[in-house]
Amino acid sequence: MQETSSERWFAVRCVFRYRRGTFEERIVTVLATSAEDAIAKAEDDAAEYAATMRTKYLGLAQSYELPDGPGDGAEVFSLLRDSDLPDDAYLDAFFDTGGERQRDVETPAAPPDRPAGPPTEETSPADETDPVPPGARSVGTVALPTWTINHFSQSNPTGEGQGDVAALLRRVAQTIDDLGDVSIEDITFASSVTAG
């Protein structure tokens, strides 16, 4: 998109519902002359996105004018909210209710005597004429497989039923089903008080 002298960069967050109980917050960047223009453009995009993804746009659009243009490390959205909640309770109430489909993408280092997880594809020792396969890095003349392990945590929503282990197991099973064709390496259960 070509930027004109009167246009500025905005990020606009829109909210969608896929089915009962599944929502998405989506942020897009747009060039616009005002916050109102940015919202209008983002809502046009939201209608197209909703039709493509077979979801429903819920009519909430929040705009944020970027202090600088988009780029590496650029701030693309900020929303200030007043709350008397303590830090952990605030995060639990607004960002970690237990219903989020989120993953921790940090992969801990594997012990030196074993790989960190399953390879994503077949690899074999490479000679000088073999290319390094995708998903591998070359060390000397050997292609080492690489892969990514994603972690996520899940809990029951705060309130009545929060301690219902069977409900939590059903939620975990549904999340795994929703992830599609994945390999589950480990499931760990722990009990901790997060707010009180």
JOCOR-V766164 format. One record per helix or strand of 2 or more residues. SS is the DSSP state (H for helix, E for strand). FROM is the first residue (numbers start at 1). TO is the last residue. If there is no record, write none. Layout:
ss=[SS;SS]
from=[FROM;FROM]
to=[TO;TO]
This chain:
ss=[E;E;H;E;H;E;E;H]
from=[8;22;35;56;87;136;142;165]
to=[19;32;53;65;94;139;145;179]
